[in-house]
């Protein structure tokens, strides 16, 4: 039946060939969550995936909502990944004093292109505020017809109230449910992580 009714687009390719081969793509209205222990690279994989998705899929824009790092640190980490230059040199600006590092930085960033990723720090916002920010971003910043993807790094308590008859796992469960509903409402995939 699928072969008799082909479609052009079923989602956003990740840029990871094995993941794309096995699962096809990140589809609209779905929540994808990567789970690992602290320090295992959840933020690194999310950064890389969002960048790859925006590069591999034409007319695609992303909103990266970060609960821990500010926009500058996130951008420097992304630049490190694209250039191969050590974070320390980019963060303090000393890469400009070394001709080799300067060339490496310029070449890496020129080759990488300008990603279409908006960054927002949401560390102290509860899930309702986060959903409101995402909706506002899509309505005010995204052209009609553009594909979008959201990234929420990462699922943890950020202002939600617990206590009484409301346990932490229930608050996390409600947050996951609201993120899934956000992906459905905005008709886009949403990537996240938890530990």
Phi and psi in degrees as a GROMACS rama.xvg file:
@    title "Ramachandran Plot"
@    xaxis  label "Phi"
@    yaxis  label "Psi"
@TYPE xy
-64.0224  -40.8058  UNK-2
-64.8812  -30.7493  UNK-3
-78.4159  -17.3627  UNK-4
-133.078  63.3411  UNK-5
-66.9322  151.873  UNK-6
-123.871  154.923  UNK-7
-75.8159  -34.7739  UNK-8
-140.922  128.986  UNK-9
-120.706  2.55048  UNK-10
156.991  -164.637  UNK-11
-106.784  124.365  UNK-12
-68.5993  142.837  UNK-13
-84.7649  -23.1148  UNK-14
88.4477  -4.17552  UNK-15
-101.27  106.665  UNK-16
-57.0165  -42.2163  UNK-17
-68.9696  -40.4881  UNK-18
-63.4529  -45.3918  UNK-19
-64.7234  -38.2194  UNK-20
-64.4717  -43.8222  UNK-21
-78.523  -37.9902  UNK-22
-115.856  -7.20832  UNK-23
89.5817  -66.4331  UNK-24
-176.87  172.006  UNK-25
-86.2266  119.552  UNK-26
-98.4912  148.679  UNK-27
-57.781  148.431  UNK-28
73.2536  10.8353  UNK-29
-114.066  149.569  UNK-30
-108.133  126.55  UNK-31
-116.025  127.109  UNK-32
-127.78  128.355  UNK-33
-101.005  128.776  UNK-34
-119.806  129.957  UNK-35
-161.198  174.676  UNK-36
-74.2128  168.991  UNK-37
-59.5497  136.76  UNK-38
78.5781  11.3731  UNK-39
-91.6155  -2.73769  UNK-40
105.518  23.4852  UNK-41
-61.4324  -48.4358  UNK-42
-63.6236  -39.9749  UNK-43
-60.6109  -46.2782  UNK-44
-67.7915  -38.823  UNK-45
-64.2645  -44.37  UNK-46
-57.2381  -48.9564  UNK-47
-64.4116  -42.4832  UNK-48
-64.2564  -46.4062  UNK-49
-61.1077  -44.0877  UNK-50
-59.9615  -49.9775  UNK-51
-60.5798  -41.778  UNK-52
-61.5538  -43.906  UNK-53
-67.5536  -30.4849  UNK-54
-79.2034  -39.2227  UNK-55
-81.8395  -24.2615  UNK-56
-114.12  114.025  UNK-57
-58.3267  147.238  UNK-58
58.1592  40.9512  UNK-59
-119.141  132.197  UNK-60
-122.066  149.745  UNK-61
-127.31  149.693  UNK-62
-118.12  120.296  UNK-63
-106.952  112.186  UNK-64
-103.845  114.904  UNK-65
-109.907  131.078  UNK-66
-90.0535  -9.08391  UNK-67
-125.676  -46.8036  UNK-68
-98.1631  151.2  UNK-69
-83.7766  170.486  UNK-70
-58.2707  -42.8072  UNK-71
-62.2844  -46.3099  UNK-72
-63.5035  -40.6195  UNK-73
-62.0488  -44.1077  UNK-74
-66.2755  -38.1057  UNK-75
-67.1622  -41.091  UNK-76
-60.984  -40.9858  UNK-77
-64.626  -40.4971  UNK-78
-64.76  -37.8801  UNK-79
-60.1874  -44.1254  UNK-80
-63.1413  -35.8803  UNK-81
-83.2089  -26.2371  UNK-82
-105.805  -25.0245  UNK-83
81.6951  5.41135  UNK-84
-85.1559  137.908  UNK-85
-61.3307  139.029  UNK-86
-49.0615  -46.1217  UNK-87
-53.2193  -45.0089  UNK-88
-66.5429  -39.6728  UNK-89
-73.6775  -39.9217  UNK-90
-64.2696  -40.8579  UNK-91
-96.5915  -2.2726  UNK-92
82.92  1.05802  UNK-93
-72.3679  -8.02555  UNK-94
-59.7621  -25.69  UNK-95
-71.5485  -19.3989  UNK-96
-82.3857  -11.5835  UNK-97
-116.476  114.803  UNK-98
-57.7167  -39.4596  UNK-99
-64.4904  -46.5587  UNK-100
-66.466  -37.1768  UNK-101
-62.7041  -46.9985  UNK-102
-63.4506  -42.0896  UNK-103
-61.4225  -41.5871  UNK-104
-65.4238  -49.1881  UNK-105
-62.0058  -46.1534  UNK-106
-63.1132  -44.0223  UNK-107
-63.3938  -42.8752  UNK-108
-72.0907  -36.4324  UNK-109
-65.7809  -41.5275  UNK-110
-66.2804  -38.3349  UNK-111
-69.233  -30.1889  UNK-112
77.8928  175.179  UNK-113
-91.1472  111.391  UNK-114
-72.132  150.741  UNK-115
-98.357  68.349  UNK-116
-127.4  124.689  UNK-117
-97.8124  136.377  UNK-118
-112.813  135.363  UNK-119
-135.497  131.579  UNK-120
-85.931  125.422  UNK-121
-125.931  24.3586  UNK-122
-54.5283  -38.1588  UNK-123
-104.742  11.511  UNK-124
-96.4738  142.624  UNK-125
-81.4992  174.484  UNK-126
-63.924  -33.8833  UNK-127
-67.3175  -39.3026  UNK-128
-65.8913  -39.167  UNK-129
-63.5912  -46.0927  UNK-130
-61.6947  -39.6822  UNK-131
-63.1611  -43.5683  UNK-132
-60.6182  -43.5272  UNK-133
-64.6621  -42.9138  UNK-134
-63.3147  -44.1491  UNK-135
-61.6935  -42.7044  UNK-136
-58.6492  -48.4782  UNK-137
-65.2333  -42.356  UNK-138
-69.5119  -35.9514  UNK-139
-96.603  -25.2123  UNK-140
-110.822  -16.3037  UNK-141
-104.762  129.701  UNK-142
-71.1344  148.665  UNK-143
-59.9754  133.331  UNK-144
92.7248  -13.1631  UNK-145
-74.7087  143.6  UNK-146
-82.4879  147.647  UNK-147
-133.72  157.665  UNK-148
-143.219  142.339  UNK-149
-109.726  148.918  UNK-150
-134.08  127.634  UNK-151
-118.729  110.169  UNK-152
-113.815  96.7046  UNK-153
-144.347  171.717  UNK-154
-74.4543  114.843  UNK-155
-160.213  174.332  UNK-156
-73.2315  128.553  UNK-157
-139.169  64.3639  UNK-158
104.955  -7.18344  UNK-159
-73.2386  144.736  UNK-160
-92.4263  135.169  UNK-161
-127.065  164.037  UNK-162
131.337  172.865  UNK-163
62.3468  -119.865  UNK-164
-97.6205  11.503  UNK-165
-114.311  106.901  UNK-166
-87.2783  164.342  UNK-167
-58.3431  -43.4573  UNK-168
-63.7531  -30.2134  UNK-169
-70.8431  -40.2723  UNK-170
-64.8568  -40.3535  UNK-171
-65.3211  -43.0136  UNK-172
-60.1164  -42.1896  UNK-173
-65.1227  -37.8394  UNK-174
-63.7614  -44.8923  UNK-175
-60.6478  -44.0968  UNK-176
-60.3927  -42.6641  UNK-177
-68.8531  -34.2003  UNK-178
-66.1089  -40.4529  UNK-179
-62.4011  -43.8993  UNK-180
-65.2332  -32.4493  UNK-181
-64.8966  -44.8189  UNK-182
-59.7275  -39.779  UNK-183
-67.1485  -46.238  UNK-184
-63.9312  -38.2457  UNK-185
-92.074  -0.506052  UNK-186
52.8245  53.0975  UNK-187
-150.283  162.549  UNK-188
-75.2414  155.03  UNK-189
-131.902  121.906  UNK-190
-99.3362  143.082  UNK-191
-152.989  -176.693  UNK-192
-150.565  160.331  UNK-193
-155.412  165.171  UNK-194
